[in-house]
Structure formats: structure tokens, C-alpha cells
Amino acid sequence: MSRMLGQWGVFFRGFVEHPRMVGSIIPSSGFTIRKMLEPVKWDECRLFVEYGPGVGTFCAPVLERLRRDGRLIVIDTNELYIDYLNRTIDDSRFLAVLGSAADVELIVQDAGFDHADYVLSGLPFSTLPNGVGPEIAAATHRVLRPGGAFLVYQFSAAARDFMAKHFAHIEQGFELWNVPPCRLFWGWKDDAA
């Protein structure tokens, strides 16, 4: 089925095989992508990290905006998605890692960076195994540079609850033109952190 339907088939297969780890049955809309990426200062972004990239819905828009010496690291626990991304994205700035977002600090360090400028997540925080959501939020805060941001799109407010323990400044939004409509959060790491 994934061969016949291409990207949609791969995404749907990933959802069927791991429904608790995939946030939606279809990829995010262009409206969600634009709104989520709007606050990013691309000229200052050397490392952009994404958790749960799925079939790469955000990858092309990020790579289009990312500076020439920048890097995009995507992290997913689903080998199906990592294999698909490695086959379909041919950009020297792109790195797909099979692993857990909770290990972001080690992944970033292994890629030769001290910190990330922005981290994007569409992971379904409300259905992650116990303890994983708080662990990811804490690791994300530690890996971000001061002034960087954790960008999260969700269908529930669970992610915001985990983010609030680490990010004092969280902006919120909502995107109606997505299936289903989703909540948007931008958690900014304090410059003094």
C-alpha cells in the first residue's frame, strides 16, 4: 500500500502500526506549517531539530528557509519514517536519526553541536508512555540555546502542561485549517537560563 500511495501510504501505515506515537491520521496542513514556523529567526538558526517528522511534512519548508550552513536533524522512533526520509530527502544539511526525542542532547552533541536554536514537535504528548513527556520537555529545555524556542503543535493541551515546568514564556495559537484543528505553542527559553 505504501508504494501505491507514496507519502500518504507511508504516513497511514505508520499511523496504523503505531497509533499512540503518531499525532494524526493525515499530515499537517500548509496553514499549520506556516503559522508554526513564523516566529523563527532563520538568519540566526544554525541547528533546527524536529521530533516525530513522520513523512517530512515540515522538512521541505524548514530546508527552504534554513541558511546554507544550517542543519536540520529529525528524530523518530519509527524506522519506517526514517527510511522513507533518507530515501526522499537529498540535502547535505539534513540528518534523520532513529531514536527517542528524550535523547536529543546526545543526538545534538553527536552531530557536532553544543545546542539547538529551535526544536519542533508534533509528538502526541497526551498518549506518550508515562514519564516520557516530562523527560522530553526537560531535555528540550536543556538543549536549547538561550533565546531559542520549543515549537509544539498538538490536538490537546497536554504538551503545554509539560512545557510550563521549564518555559516561563509560552505563546499560544490555534489553527482551524488543519485536520483536526490543532493548538500551537511556542515556548521561549529565557536568555538568563
Beta strands, then each sheet from edge to edge (+ up, - down):
strand 1: 47-51
strand 2: 71-76
strand 3: 94-98
strand 4: 116-121
strand 5: 144-154
strand 6: 169-175
strand 7: 182-188
sheet 1: 3+ 2+ 1+ 4+ 5+ 7- 6+
end
